[in-house]
Amino acid sequence: MARRLALAGLVALALATGAAAVTIECSTYIYSKTDFGGQPTSFALDTTEGPAVKAVYDFADLPKTETTAQWDDKTHSAQLSCYCEGAAADCKAAFGKVTLRFYADPVRRKTRGGASLDVACAKVEGGMCNGELAMMPDGWTGRASAAAIIYDTPGYRLPRSAKGGNGSPKPTPSPKASPSPKPTPSPKPTPSPSGFASFTCTASFFTGLKLTGDAMYFDAGVDQQEEYAKYLPDFTTLAKPPNAEKWDDKVQSVRISCETPCDDCAADWSGVKLRLFADPYWRKTRGGPYIDLECESLSFAKCESTLEMMPKGWGARVSAAAVLYNNDGFKLPRTLPKSA
């Protein structure tokens, strides 16, 4: 009997030590209109390796946005996204343990949240998963008063008091980042000795549809010898456009174009893309949800792609951006390097 128990203990130890660790982080966007309309509010579950919860105890405490004065009983659509670092199979299993849970009652009602509605992070693509409600189901339109992002804690309920439980105190608006100098164009690089030329890219951002309205340009010199990223980490620090109060959450169309320094040079355009992030770096969500615009080859010496209208859920939502080359895993840093 003792030998059997010892063997069982060794097996359990081997399984425990052999289990691959993953880290996961998630963010949620809540909208006051269906189909992700209006300017959203958000909260995030910071990077974790084990069971964790990030809760908003009372939507009445959420900061107002330009389109929503107060959030209690105003939720009409929502998005959940998570990022995982680890083996693909382990990340897929981890995503299955993530839930965005809405509650009908805030903590102050002392009902432990009352009725609840769960959203799974069901759409998995590599190290990322997404879940969404384009419209709240029957009985939940304009009803949610609290929410939690839950990882590997399926029985979680809100505490009876805001001083207890696994949740967090009421969220407060993130501070405005201090202004940073407007990015300057990168010099044109010289041809690479590898046979492929280095190249220069320009990302263009517009406040109107179809590349109209105020414009902003961001240049990046790319060396094809290695992976590359140059980013604008916070649109709130950019110089104010002539006909709008800011660039943050005002981008309605974009373009990326790249070219080599000579007509007979060749470049590999397959790894070039413009990545648009929903969050600035100081929200510490690593940029949150993002969309990519790949630069389509026009010739050996030039590529270009355009979004004349932002896709569903992304109108007036962009808060940061990056020009990338062979760097699909890039996310914004949580703190701003001195060189950024």
C-alpha angles and dihedrals in degrees: 000000000000090000091052091050091049091050091049089051092052091049091050091048092050091050092048095048092043094053110110115235120229132187121216136186130182141190134194131206120199123198132197092213134054120262091031094293126164129025108311133220120221148193132187144211107227121229112295139172096197143029111323143158134204111192136182103207098196128016088206086075095056114111115256121249132208091270102033124051095188133006107209109116091355103103113122102157138008144189131208125193132174135186125207134194114203141062114334094243092048092048091050090053090047092052088056088063094056122100133173104208124193120201128205093214131049120230093260090069088064093221094120086249097309116222115015139201123204129211117193125211089235106151106080124188113170109295095355136072133187138196128180148175111207087184129014113248124250112299094020104074107123091350107105115107101167140013144189137200103221126195120189092336103102097168095054118140129174115270121248090241133038088230094066143044131055095292131097134252117265113298120250127202114273113250119257111259115242114259117272126199118272110262115259123220116267116240117255109267123231120245116282118245090228094083092258119091126233112238145199124239129197121200113201124198126193134191092214136058120268094024094301134130124037115355135210126188130205121189128203130182110214127204110202092208093085146008113290141197132174116175148184100219100189127023091194089074095055122105111273114261116242096249105029135056094238146346096239110104091356103097112116102165137015143187135195122198129173134183140177120240093251136038095235095048121107127221135185105236097175094094099044120108144148112231119202118201129203094212133050116233095259093067084070093223091117087248096312117226116006142183127211130220109198117210107241118216116251094172140333087281103041144038132180140173133178139199105201089181128020116248123256112299094016104082109123091354108107115113102163140012144194137198107220138190120189089337107113093153095058119131129170117268120252090231127033116252115226090243095053 
